[in-house]
């Protein structure tokens, strides 16, 4: 009888622990749903907009002419107004009525379509779906093997993914600028050599004529 009571107590304790964890998870999810995931991400971005994203555009995608639209579009330009990077964002959480399938993969194709139609370079799904997935909980998940330049992230990685992609774009921009400079220098050198050759040829001809 004592052993049975002890087993019952252990089971009861485990059940209480599971219930507690579920309750904590529900409260966290409810908090996020309360303000909505979109509002949460927009708030996080606006906190840094004036200091870290002064030349960035981050607004709701309100163009649904094609029949669908993403949630937010991020674009950033350099001082000359040239676009450095663009990202189409889609946000999904457990409370969304449209998220009945509860799988991140179900939304990637539509996100890729929205990204292409709005001419964005990257696509990012910010998601609370599949909350128990070790794969998606690992951090920033690159799903470009399914759709080019696409990532799935948890809300806490929303700002980091922008920073990472932006830094990569800036490095690429500097690399391209370096190549352009080398190319221009090569062209200038070729002009100098060509001009020098012409002058040398003119001098030779001048001497022969004399």
PyMOL CGO cylinders between C-alpha atoms (Angstrom):
from pymol import cmd
from pymol.cgo import CYLINDER

trace = [
    CYLINDER, 0.00, 0.00, 0.00, 2.84, 2.37, 0.88, 0.3, 1, 1, 1, 1, 1, 1,
    CYLINDER, 2.84, 2.37, 0.88, 4.53, 1.76, -2.48, 0.3, 1, 1, 1, 1, 1, 1,
    CYLINDER, 4.53, 1.76, -2.48, 1.24, 2.34, -4.30, 0.3, 1, 1, 1, 1, 1, 1,
    CYLINDER, 1.24, 2.34, -4.30, 0.68, 5.63, -2.45, 0.3, 1, 1, 1, 1, 1, 1,
    CYLINDER, 0.68, 5.63, -2.45, 4.26, 6.68, -3.28, 0.3, 1, 1, 1, 1, 1, 1,
    CYLINDER, 4.26, 6.68, -3.28, 3.71, 5.90, -6.98, 0.3, 1, 1, 1, 1, 1, 1,
    CYLINDER, 3.71, 5.90, -6.98, 0.42, 7.83, -6.92, 0.3, 1, 1, 1, 1, 1, 1,
    CYLINDER, 0.42, 7.83, -6.92, 2.21, 10.77, -5.33, 0.3, 1, 1, 1, 1, 1, 1,
    CYLINDER, 2.21, 10.77, -5.33, 4.94, 10.69, -8.00, 0.3, 1, 1, 1, 1, 1, 1,
    CYLINDER, 4.94, 10.69, -8.00, 2.38, 10.53, -10.80, 0.3, 1, 1, 1, 1, 1, 1,
    CYLINDER, 2.38, 10.53, -10.80, 0.41, 13.37, -9.20, 0.3, 1, 1, 1, 1, 1, 1,
    CYLINDER, 0.41, 13.37, -9.20, 3.58, 15.44, -8.90, 0.3, 1, 1, 1, 1, 1, 1,
    CYLINDER, 3.58, 15.44, -8.90, 4.45, 14.82, -12.56, 0.3, 1, 1, 1, 1, 1, 1,
    CYLINDER, 4.45, 14.82, -12.56, 0.92, 15.73, -13.64, 0.3, 1, 1, 1, 1, 1, 1,
    CYLINDER, 0.92, 15.73, -13.64, 1.11, 18.94, -11.61, 0.3, 1, 1, 1, 1, 1, 1,
    CYLINDER, 1.11, 18.94, -11.61, 4.50, 19.75, -13.16, 0.3, 1, 1, 1, 1, 1, 1,
    CYLINDER, 4.50, 19.75, -13.16, 3.16, 19.19, -16.68, 0.3, 1, 1, 1, 1, 1, 1,
    CYLINDER, 3.16, 19.19, -16.68, 0.08, 21.29, -15.91, 0.3, 1, 1, 1, 1, 1, 1,
    CYLINDER, 0.08, 21.29, -15.91, 2.32, 24.07, -14.53, 0.3, 1, 1, 1, 1, 1, 1,
    CYLINDER, 2.32, 24.07, -14.53, 4.52, 24.08, -17.63, 0.3, 1, 1, 1, 1, 1, 1,
    CYLINDER, 4.52, 24.08, -17.63, 1.47, 24.13, -19.90, 0.3, 1, 1, 1, 1, 1, 1,
    CYLINDER, 1.47, 24.13, -19.90, 0.03, 27.02, -17.90, 0.3, 1, 1, 1, 1, 1, 1,
    CYLINDER, 0.03, 27.02, -17.90, 3.32, 28.97, -18.16, 0.3, 1, 1, 1, 1, 1, 1,
    CYLINDER, 3.32, 28.97, -18.16, 3.48, 28.32, -21.90, 0.3, 1, 1, 1, 1, 1, 1,
    CYLINDER, 3.48, 28.32, -21.90, -0.17, 29.39, -22.29, 0.3, 1, 1, 1, 1, 1, 1,
    CYLINDER, -0.17, 29.39, -22.29, 0.44, 32.62, -20.38, 0.3, 1, 1, 1, 1, 1, 1,
    CYLINDER, 0.44, 32.62, -20.38, 3.46, 33.45, -22.52, 0.3, 1, 1, 1, 1, 1, 1,
    CYLINDER, 3.46, 33.45, -22.52, 1.53, 32.66, -25.69, 0.3, 1, 1, 1, 1, 1, 1,
    CYLINDER, 1.53, 32.66, -25.69, -1.48, 34.65, -24.47, 0.3, 1, 1, 1, 1, 1, 1,
    CYLINDER, -1.48, 34.65, -24.47, 0.74, 37.65, -23.72, 0.3, 1, 1, 1, 1, 1, 1,
    CYLINDER, 0.74, 37.65, -23.72, 2.15, 37.51, -27.24, 0.3, 1, 1, 1, 1, 1, 1,
    CYLINDER, 2.15, 37.51, -27.24, -1.30, 37.03, -28.78, 0.3, 1, 1, 1, 1, 1, 1,
    CYLINDER, -1.30, 37.03, -28.78, -2.67, 39.85, -26.64, 0.3, 1, 1, 1, 1, 1, 1,
    CYLINDER, -2.67, 39.85, -26.64, -0.65, 42.43, -28.50, 0.3, 1, 1, 1, 1, 1, 1,
    CYLINDER, -0.65, 42.43, -28.50, -0.37, 40.21, -31.58, 0.3, 1, 1, 1, 1, 1, 1,
    CYLINDER, -0.37, 40.21, -31.58, 2.93, 39.08, -33.01, 0.3, 1, 1, 1, 1, 1, 1,
    CYLINDER, 2.93, 39.08, -33.01, 2.81, 41.80, -35.66, 0.3, 1, 1, 1, 1, 1, 1,
    CYLINDER, 2.81, 41.80, -35.66, 2.48, 44.54, -33.06, 0.3, 1, 1, 1, 1, 1, 1,
    CYLINDER, 2.48, 44.54, -33.06, 5.24, 42.98, -30.99, 0.3, 1, 1, 1, 1, 1, 1,
    CYLINDER, 5.24, 42.98, -30.99, 7.70, 42.99, -33.93, 0.3, 1, 1, 1, 1, 1, 1,
    CYLINDER, 7.70, 42.99, -33.93, 6.70, 46.49, -34.99, 0.3, 1, 1, 1, 1, 1, 1,
    CYLINDER, 6.70, 46.49, -34.99, 7.24, 47.76, -31.44, 0.3, 1, 1, 1, 1, 1, 1,
    CYLINDER, 7.24, 47.76, -31.44, 10.65, 46.09, -31.21, 0.3, 1, 1, 1, 1, 1, 1,
    CYLINDER, 10.65, 46.09, -31.21, 11.67, 47.67, -34.52, 0.3, 1, 1, 1, 1, 1, 1,
    CYLINDER, 11.67, 47.67, -34.52, 10.40, 51.13, -33.58, 0.3, 1, 1, 1, 1, 1, 1,
    CYLINDER, 10.40, 51.13, -33.58, 12.46, 51.04, -30.39, 0.3, 1, 1, 1, 1, 1, 1,
    CYLINDER, 12.46, 51.04, -30.39, 15.59, 51.04, -32.57, 0.3, 1, 1, 1, 1, 1, 1,
    CYLINDER, 15.59, 51.04, -32.57, 14.31, 52.90, -35.65, 0.3, 1, 1, 1, 1, 1, 1,
    CYLINDER, 14.31, 52.90, -35.65, 15.74, 56.32, -34.70, 0.3, 1, 1, 1, 1, 1, 1,
    CYLINDER, 15.74, 56.32, -34.70, 19.19, 55.02, -33.75, 0.3, 1, 1, 1, 1, 1, 1,
    CYLINDER, 19.19, 55.02, -33.75, 19.91, 51.87, -35.76, 0.3, 1, 1, 1, 1, 1, 1,
    CYLINDER, 19.91, 51.87, -35.76, 17.58, 52.11, -38.76, 0.3, 1, 1, 1, 1, 1, 1,
    CYLINDER, 17.58, 52.11, -38.76, 17.57, 55.77, -39.76, 0.3, 1, 1, 1, 1, 1, 1,
    CYLINDER, 17.57, 55.77, -39.76, 17.38, 55.12, -43.52, 0.3, 1, 1, 1, 1, 1, 1,
    CYLINDER, 17.38, 55.12, -43.52, 15.10, 52.09, -43.28, 0.3, 1, 1, 1, 1, 1, 1,
    CYLINDER, 15.10, 52.09, -43.28, 11.49, 51.65, -44.41, 0.3, 1, 1, 1, 1, 1, 1,
    CYLINDER, 11.49, 51.65, -44.41, 9.48, 49.20, -42.31, 0.3, 1, 1, 1, 1, 1, 1,
    CYLINDER, 9.48, 49.20, -42.31, 5.76, 49.30, -42.93, 0.3, 1, 1, 1, 1, 1, 1,
    CYLINDER, 5.76, 49.30, -42.93, 2.73, 47.06, -43.35, 0.3, 1, 1, 1, 1, 1, 1,
    CYLINDER, 2.73, 47.06, -43.35, 2.30, 45.45, -46.76, 0.3, 1, 1, 1, 1, 1, 1,
    CYLINDER, 2.30, 45.45, -46.76, -1.11, 46.79, -47.73, 0.3, 1, 1, 1, 1, 1, 1,
    CYLINDER, -1.11, 46.79, -47.73, -0.94, 45.95, -51.44, 0.3, 1, 1, 1, 1, 1, 1,
    CYLINDER, -0.94, 45.95, -51.44, -3.15, 42.91, -52.06, 0.3, 1, 1, 1, 1, 1, 1,
    CYLINDER, -3.15, 42.91, -52.06, -3.78, 43.46, -55.79, 0.3, 1, 1, 1, 1, 1, 1,
    CYLINDER, -3.78, 43.46, -55.79, -2.37, 40.02, -56.58, 0.3, 1, 1, 1, 1, 1, 1,
    CYLINDER, -2.37, 40.02, -56.58, -4.72, 38.37, -54.09, 0.3, 1, 1, 1, 1, 1, 1,
    CYLINDER, -4.72, 38.37, -54.09, -2.25, 38.02, -51.23, 0.3, 1, 1, 1, 1, 1, 1,
    CYLINDER, -2.25, 38.02, -51.23, 0.20, 40.08, -49.23, 0.3, 1, 1, 1, 1, 1, 1,
    CYLINDER, 0.20, 40.08, -49.23, 2.86, 39.69, -46.58, 0.3, 1, 1, 1, 1, 1, 1,
    CYLINDER, 2.86, 39.69, -46.58, 2.76, 41.39, -43.18, 0.3, 1, 1, 1, 1, 1, 1,
    CYLINDER, 2.76, 41.39, -43.18, 5.67, 43.84, -43.34, 0.3, 1, 1, 1, 1, 1, 1,
    CYLINDER, 5.67, 43.84, -43.34, 8.23, 45.03, -45.88, 0.3, 1, 1, 1, 1, 1, 1,
    CYLINDER, 8.23, 45.03, -45.88, 11.67, 46.20, -44.83, 0.3, 1, 1, 1, 1, 1, 1,
    CYLINDER, 11.67, 46.20, -44.83, 13.80, 48.26, -47.22, 0.3, 1, 1, 1, 1, 1, 1,
    CYLINDER, 13.80, 48.26, -47.22, 17.00, 50.16, -46.55, 0.3, 1, 1, 1, 1, 1, 1,
    CYLINDER, 17.00, 50.16, -46.55, 18.92, 52.54, -48.80, 0.3, 1, 1, 1, 1, 1, 1,
    CYLINDER, 18.92, 52.54, -48.80, 22.36, 54.13, -48.72, 0.3, 1, 1, 1, 1, 1, 1,
    CYLINDER, 22.36, 54.13, -48.72, 23.02, 57.89, -48.60, 0.3, 1, 1, 1, 1, 1, 1,
    CYLINDER, 23.02, 57.89, -48.60, 22.60, 58.12, -52.37, 0.3, 1, 1, 1, 1, 1, 1,
    CYLINDER, 22.60, 58.12, -52.37, 19.18, 56.46, -52.23, 0.3, 1, 1, 1, 1, 1, 1,
    CYLINDER, 19.18, 56.46, -52.23, 20.34, 53.12, -53.66, 0.3, 1, 1, 1, 1, 1, 1,
    CYLINDER, 20.34, 53.12, -53.66, 18.59, 50.10, -52.14, 0.3, 1, 1, 1, 1, 1, 1,
    CYLINDER, 18.59, 50.10, -52.14, 20.92, 48.02, -49.97, 0.3, 1, 1, 1, 1, 1, 1,
    CYLINDER, 20.92, 48.02, -49.97, 18.52, 45.32, -48.79, 0.3, 1, 1, 1, 1, 1, 1,
    CYLINDER, 18.52, 45.32, -48.79, 14.83, 44.39, -48.81, 0.3, 1, 1, 1, 1, 1, 1,
    CYLINDER, 14.83, 44.39, -48.81, 12.97, 41.79, -46.73, 0.3, 1, 1, 1, 1, 1, 1,
    CYLINDER, 12.97, 41.79, -46.73, 9.40, 40.49, -46.87, 0.3, 1, 1, 1, 1, 1, 1,
    CYLINDER, 9.40, 40.49, -46.87, 8.17, 39.50, -43.40, 0.3, 1, 1, 1, 1, 1, 1,
    CYLINDER, 8.17, 39.50, -43.40, 5.31, 37.19, -42.49, 0.3, 1, 1, 1, 1, 1, 1,
    CYLINDER, 5.31, 37.19, -42.49, 4.27, 36.69, -38.85, 0.3, 1, 1, 1, 1, 1, 1,
    CYLINDER, 4.27, 36.69, -38.85, 2.40, 33.60, -37.60, 0.3, 1, 1, 1, 1, 1, 1,
    CYLINDER, 2.40, 33.60, -37.60, 1.39, 32.59, -34.09, 0.3, 1, 1, 1, 1, 1, 1,
    CYLINDER, 1.39, 32.59, -34.09, -0.79, 29.92, -32.53, 0.3, 1, 1, 1, 1, 1, 1,
    CYLINDER, -0.79, 29.92, -32.53, -3.69, 32.34, -32.13, 0.3, 1, 1, 1, 1, 1, 1,
    CYLINDER, -3.69, 32.34, -32.13, -3.96, 33.26, -35.82, 0.3, 1, 1, 1, 1, 1, 1,
    CYLINDER, -3.96, 33.26, -35.82, -7.15, 31.98, -37.42, 0.3, 1, 1, 1, 1, 1, 1,
    CYLINDER, -7.15, 31.98, -37.42, -5.20, 31.51, -40.65, 0.3, 1, 1, 1, 1, 1, 1,
    CYLINDER, -5.20, 31.51, -40.65, -2.66, 29.31, -38.88, 0.3, 1, 1, 1, 1, 1, 1,
    CYLINDER, -2.66, 29.31, -38.88, -5.00, 26.32, -38.55, 0.3, 1, 1, 1, 1, 1, 1,
    CYLINDER, -5.00, 26.32, -38.55, -2.43, 23.96, -40.08, 0.3, 1, 1, 1, 1, 1, 1,
    CYLINDER, -2.43, 23.96, -40.08, 0.03, 24.84, -37.31, 0.3, 1, 1, 1, 1, 1, 1,
    CYLINDER, 0.03, 24.84, -37.31, 3.08, 24.08, -39.50, 0.3, 1, 1, 1, 1, 1, 1,
    CYLINDER, 3.08, 24.08, -39.50, 5.67, 26.61, -40.61, 0.3, 1, 1, 1, 1, 1, 1,
    CYLINDER, 5.67, 26.61, -40.61, 6.26, 24.82, -43.89, 0.3, 1, 1, 1, 1, 1, 1,
    CYLINDER, 6.26, 24.82, -43.89, 2.66, 25.42, -44.98, 0.3, 1, 1, 1, 1, 1, 1,
    CYLINDER, 2.66, 25.42, -44.98, 3.30, 29.17, -45.25, 0.3, 1, 1, 1, 1, 1, 1,
    CYLINDER, 3.30, 29.17, -45.25, 6.65, 29.21, -47.07, 0.3, 1, 1, 1, 1, 1, 1,
    CYLINDER, 6.65, 29.21, -47.07, 5.36, 28.94, -50.63, 0.3, 1, 1, 1, 1, 1, 1,
    CYLINDER, 5.36, 28.94, -50.63, 2.95, 31.87, -50.21, 0.3, 1, 1, 1, 1, 1, 1,
    CYLINDER, 2.95, 31.87, -50.21, 5.68, 33.91, -48.53, 0.3, 1, 1, 1, 1, 1, 1,
    CYLINDER, 5.68, 33.91, -48.53, 8.01, 33.25, -51.45, 0.3, 1, 1, 1, 1, 1, 1,
    CYLINDER, 8.01, 33.25, -51.45, 5.29, 34.38, -53.86, 0.3, 1, 1, 1, 1, 1, 1,
    CYLINDER, 5.29, 34.38, -53.86, 4.70, 37.61, -51.87, 0.3, 1, 1, 1, 1, 1, 1,
    CYLINDER, 4.70, 37.61, -51.87, 8.44, 38.29, -51.75, 0.3, 1, 1, 1, 1, 1, 1,
    CYLINDER, 8.44, 38.29, -51.75, 8.78, 37.87, -55.52, 0.3, 1, 1, 1, 1, 1, 1,
    CYLINDER, 8.78, 37.87, -55.52, 5.75, 40.03, -56.34, 0.3, 1, 1, 1, 1, 1, 1,
    CYLINDER, 5.75, 40.03, -56.34, 6.93, 42.87, -54.07, 0.3, 1, 1, 1, 1, 1, 1,
    CYLINDER, 6.93, 42.87, -54.07, 10.48, 42.56, -55.42, 0.3, 1, 1, 1, 1, 1, 1,
    CYLINDER, 10.48, 42.56, -55.42, 12.11, 41.85, -52.05, 0.3, 1, 1, 1, 1, 1, 1,
    CYLINDER, 12.11, 41.85, -52.05, 15.48, 40.10, -51.91, 0.3, 1, 1, 1, 1, 1, 1,
    CYLINDER, 15.48, 40.10, -51.91, 14.88, 38.09, -48.73, 0.3, 1, 1, 1, 1, 1, 1,
    CYLINDER, 14.88, 38.09, -48.73, 11.87, 36.48, -47.04, 0.3, 1, 1, 1, 1, 1, 1,
    CYLINDER, 11.87, 36.48, -47.04, 11.54, 35.83, -43.30, 0.3, 1, 1, 1, 1, 1, 1,
    CYLINDER, 11.54, 35.83, -43.30, 8.79, 33.97, -41.44, 0.3, 1, 1, 1, 1, 1, 1,
    CYLINDER, 8.79, 33.97, -41.44, 8.62, 35.08, -37.80, 0.3, 1, 1, 1, 1, 1, 1,
    CYLINDER, 8.62, 35.08, -37.80, 6.75, 32.24, -36.15, 0.3, 1, 1, 1, 1, 1, 1,
    CYLINDER, 6.75, 32.24, -36.15, 5.48, 30.82, -32.86, 0.3, 1, 1, 1, 1, 1, 1,
    CYLINDER, 5.48, 30.82, -32.86, 4.12, 27.73, -34.63, 0.3, 1, 1, 1, 1, 1, 1,
    CYLINDER, 4.12, 27.73, -34.63, 5.49, 24.26, -33.80, 0.3, 1, 1, 1, 1, 1, 1,
    CYLINDER, 5.49, 24.26, -33.80, 6.54, 25.52, -30.37, 0.3, 1, 1, 1, 1, 1, 1,
    CYLINDER, 6.54, 25.52, -30.37, 8.01, 22.15, -29.37, 0.3, 1, 1, 1, 1, 1, 1,
    CYLINDER, 8.01, 22.15, -29.37, 10.17, 21.78, -32.49, 0.3, 1, 1, 1, 1, 1, 1,
    CYLINDER, 10.17, 21.78, -32.49, 13.89, 21.59, -31.67, 0.3, 1, 1, 1, 1, 1, 1,
    CYLINDER, 13.89, 21.59, -31.67, 14.59, 22.42, -35.31, 0.3, 1, 1, 1, 1, 1, 1,
    CYLINDER, 14.59, 22.42, -35.31, 12.82, 25.79, -35.21, 0.3, 1, 1, 1, 1, 1, 1,
    CYLINDER, 12.82, 25.79, -35.21, 13.80, 26.49, -31.61, 0.3, 1, 1, 1, 1, 1, 1,
    CYLINDER, 13.80, 26.49, -31.61, 17.50, 26.26, -32.51, 0.3, 1, 1, 1, 1, 1, 1,
    CYLINDER, 17.50, 26.26, -32.51, 17.56, 29.91, -33.60, 0.3, 1, 1, 1, 1, 1, 1,
    CYLINDER, 17.56, 29.91, -33.60, 17.67, 31.30, -37.12, 0.3, 1, 1, 1, 1, 1, 1,
    CYLINDER, 17.67, 31.30, -37.12, 16.68, 28.50, -39.50, 0.3, 1, 1, 1, 1, 1, 1,
    CYLINDER, 16.68, 28.50, -39.50, 17.84, 28.76, -43.10, 0.3, 1, 1, 1, 1, 1, 1,
    CYLINDER, 17.84, 28.76, -43.10, 15.23, 27.18, -45.38, 0.3, 1, 1, 1, 1, 1, 1,
    CYLINDER, 15.23, 27.18, -45.38, 16.83, 28.35, -48.65, 0.3, 1, 1, 1, 1, 1, 1,
    CYLINDER, 16.83, 28.35, -48.65, 17.09, 24.70, -49.74, 0.3, 1, 1, 1, 1, 1, 1,
    CYLINDER, 17.09, 24.70, -49.74, 13.32, 24.96, -50.25, 0.3, 1, 1, 1, 1, 1, 1,
    CYLINDER, 13.32, 24.96, -50.25, 12.92, 28.61, -51.20, 0.3, 1, 1, 1, 1, 1, 1,
    CYLINDER, 12.92, 28.61, -51.20, 15.77, 30.94, -52.10, 0.3, 1, 1, 1, 1, 1, 1,
    CYLINDER, 15.77, 30.94, -52.10, 16.97, 33.43, -49.46, 0.3, 1, 1, 1, 1, 1, 1,
    CYLINDER, 16.97, 33.43, -49.46, 14.33, 32.46, -46.91, 0.3, 1, 1, 1, 1, 1, 1,
    CYLINDER, 14.33, 32.46, -46.91, 14.55, 32.08, -43.12, 0.3, 1, 1, 1, 1, 1, 1,
    CYLINDER, 14.55, 32.08, -43.12, 12.27, 31.02, -40.27, 0.3, 1, 1, 1, 1, 1, 1,
    CYLINDER, 12.27, 31.02, -40.27, 12.91, 32.65, -36.88, 0.3, 1, 1, 1, 1, 1, 1,
    CYLINDER, 12.91, 32.65, -36.88, 11.35, 32.92, -33.44, 0.3, 1, 1, 1, 1, 1, 1,
    CYLINDER, 11.35, 32.92, -33.44, 10.27, 36.44, -32.33, 0.3, 1, 1, 1, 1, 1, 1,
    CYLINDER, 10.27, 36.44, -32.33, 13.40, 36.94, -30.22, 0.3, 1, 1, 1, 1, 1, 1,
    CYLINDER, 13.40, 36.94, -30.22, 15.48, 36.67, -33.42, 0.3, 1, 1, 1, 1, 1, 1,
    CYLINDER, 15.48, 36.67, -33.42, 13.45, 39.25, -35.34, 0.3, 1, 1, 1, 1, 1, 1,
    CYLINDER, 13.45, 39.25, -35.34, 15.97, 42.11, -34.88, 0.3, 1, 1, 1, 1, 1, 1,
    CYLINDER, 15.97, 42.11, -34.88, 19.07, 39.84, -35.15, 0.3, 1, 1, 1, 1, 1, 1,
    CYLINDER, 19.07, 39.84, -35.15, 17.99, 38.47, -38.55, 0.3, 1, 1, 1, 1, 1, 1,
    CYLINDER, 17.99, 38.47, -38.55, 17.61, 42.02, -39.90, 0.3, 1, 1, 1, 1, 1, 1,
    CYLINDER, 17.61, 42.02, -39.90, 21.05, 42.92, -38.54, 0.3, 1, 1, 1, 1, 1, 1,
    CYLINDER, 21.05, 42.92, -38.54, 22.71, 39.81, -39.97, 0.3, 1, 1, 1, 1, 1, 1,
    CYLINDER, 22.71, 39.81, -39.97, 21.21, 40.22, -43.44, 0.3, 1, 1, 1, 1, 1, 1,
    CYLINDER, 21.21, 40.22, -43.44, 21.90, 43.93, -43.42, 0.3, 1, 1, 1, 1, 1, 1,
    CYLINDER, 21.90, 43.93, -43.42, 25.57, 43.44, -42.45, 0.3, 1, 1, 1, 1, 1, 1,
    CYLINDER, 25.57, 43.44, -42.45, 25.96, 40.84, -45.19, 0.3, 1, 1, 1, 1, 1, 1,
    CYLINDER, 25.96, 40.84, -45.19, 24.43, 43.26, -47.70, 0.3, 1, 1, 1, 1, 1, 1,
    CYLINDER, 24.43, 43.26, -47.70, 26.75, 46.08, -46.55, 0.3, 1, 1, 1, 1, 1, 1,
    CYLINDER, 26.75, 46.08, -46.55, 29.80, 43.81, -46.91, 0.3, 1, 1, 1, 1, 1, 1,
    CYLINDER, 29.80, 43.81, -46.91, 28.61, 42.79, -50.36, 0.3, 1, 1, 1, 1, 1, 1,
    CYLINDER, 28.61, 42.79, -50.36, 28.13, 46.46, -51.26, 0.3, 1, 1, 1, 1, 1, 1,
    CYLINDER, 28.13, 46.46, -51.26, 31.68, 47.30, -50.17, 0.3, 1, 1, 1, 1, 1, 1,
    CYLINDER, 31.68, 47.30, -50.17, 33.00, 44.32, -52.16, 0.3, 1, 1, 1, 1, 1, 1,
    CYLINDER, 33.00, 44.32, -52.16, 31.13, 45.46, -55.27, 0.3, 1, 1, 1, 1, 1, 1,
    CYLINDER, 31.13, 45.46, -55.27, 32.37, 49.03, -54.78, 0.3, 1, 1, 1, 1, 1, 1,
    CYLINDER, 32.37, 49.03, -54.78, 35.93, 47.67, -54.51, 0.3, 1, 1, 1, 1, 1, 1,
    CYLINDER, 35.93, 47.67, -54.51, 35.52, 45.69, -57.71, 0.3, 1, 1, 1, 1, 1, 1,
    CYLINDER, 35.52, 45.69, -57.71, 34.12, 48.74, -59.49, 0.3, 1, 1, 1, 1, 1, 1,
    CYLINDER, 34.12, 48.74, -59.49, 37.09, 50.82, -58.31, 0.3, 1, 1, 1, 1, 1, 1,
    CYLINDER, 37.09, 50.82, -58.31, 39.59, 48.22, -59.54, 0.3, 1, 1, 1, 1, 1, 1,
    CYLINDER, 39.59, 48.22, -59.54, 37.72, 47.98, -62.85, 0.3, 1, 1, 1, 1, 1, 1,
    CYLINDER, 37.72, 47.98, -62.85, 37.76, 51.76, -63.29, 0.3, 1, 1, 1, 1, 1, 1,
    CYLINDER, 37.76, 51.76, -63.29, 41.45, 51.90, -62.41, 0.3, 1, 1, 1, 1, 1, 1,
    CYLINDER, 41.45, 51.90, -62.41, 42.13, 49.18, -64.99, 0.3, 1, 1, 1, 1, 1, 1,
    CYLINDER, 42.13, 49.18, -64.99, 40.19, 51.11, -67.63, 0.3, 1, 1, 1, 1, 1, 1,
    CYLINDER, 40.19, 51.11, -67.63, 42.09, 54.31, -66.77, 0.3, 1, 1, 1, 1, 1, 1,
    CYLINDER, 42.09, 54.31, -66.77, 45.41, 52.44, -66.96, 0.3, 1, 1, 1, 1, 1, 1,
    CYLINDER, 45.41, 52.44, -66.96, 44.46, 50.98, -70.33, 0.3, 1, 1, 1, 1, 1, 1,
    CYLINDER, 44.46, 50.98, -70.33, 43.66, 54.47, -71.55, 0.3, 1, 1, 1, 1, 1, 1,
    CYLINDER, 43.66, 54.47, -71.55, 47.05, 55.70, -70.34, 0.3, 1, 1, 1, 1, 1, 1,
    CYLINDER, 47.05, 55.70, -70.34, 48.84, 52.80, -72.03, 0.3, 1, 1, 1, 1, 1, 1,
    CYLINDER, 48.84, 52.80, -72.03, 46.83, 53.27, -75.21, 0.3, 1, 1, 1, 1, 1, 1,
    CYLINDER, 46.83, 53.27, -75.21, 47.51, 57.02, -75.20, 0.3, 1, 1, 1, 1, 1, 1,
    CYLINDER, 47.51, 57.02, -75.20, 51.20, 56.40, -74.51, 0.3, 1, 1, 1, 1, 1, 1,
    CYLINDER, 51.20, 56.40, -74.51, 51.35, 53.93, -77.39, 0.3, 1, 1, 1, 1, 1, 1,
    CYLINDER, 51.35, 53.93, -77.39, 49.74, 56.41, -79.74, 0.3, 1, 1, 1, 1, 1, 1,
    CYLINDER, 49.74, 56.41, -79.74, 52.17, 59.14, -78.68, 0.3, 1, 1, 1, 1, 1, 1,
    CYLINDER, 52.17, 59.14, -78.68, 55.12, 56.79, -79.13, 0.3, 1, 1, 1, 1, 1, 1,
    CYLINDER, 55.12, 56.79, -79.13, 53.83, 55.82, -82.58, 0.3, 1, 1, 1, 1, 1, 1,
    CYLINDER, 53.83, 55.82, -82.58, 53.38, 59.51, -83.50, 0.3, 1, 1, 1, 1, 1, 1,
    CYLINDER, 53.38, 59.51, -83.50, 56.95, 60.30, -82.40, 0.3, 1, 1, 1, 1, 1, 1,
    CYLINDER, 56.95, 60.30, -82.40, 58.35, 57.41, -84.48, 0.3, 1, 1, 1, 1, 1, 1,
    CYLINDER, 58.35, 57.41, -84.48, 56.39, 58.49, -87.54, 0.3, 1, 1, 1, 1, 1, 1,
    CYLINDER, 56.39, 58.49, -87.54, 57.48, 62.09, -87.01, 0.3, 1, 1, 1, 1, 1, 1,
    CYLINDER, 57.48, 62.09, -87.01, 61.16, 61.03, -86.93, 0.3, 1, 1, 1, 1, 1, 1,
    CYLINDER, 61.16, 61.03, -86.93, 60.79, 58.88, -90.04, 0.3, 1, 1, 1, 1, 1, 1,
    CYLINDER, 60.79, 58.88, -90.04, 59.15, 61.74, -91.93, 0.3, 1, 1, 1, 1, 1, 1,
    CYLINDER, 59.15, 61.74, -91.93, 62.02, 64.00, -90.96, 0.3, 1, 1, 1, 1, 1, 1,
]
cmd.load_cgo(trace, "trace")
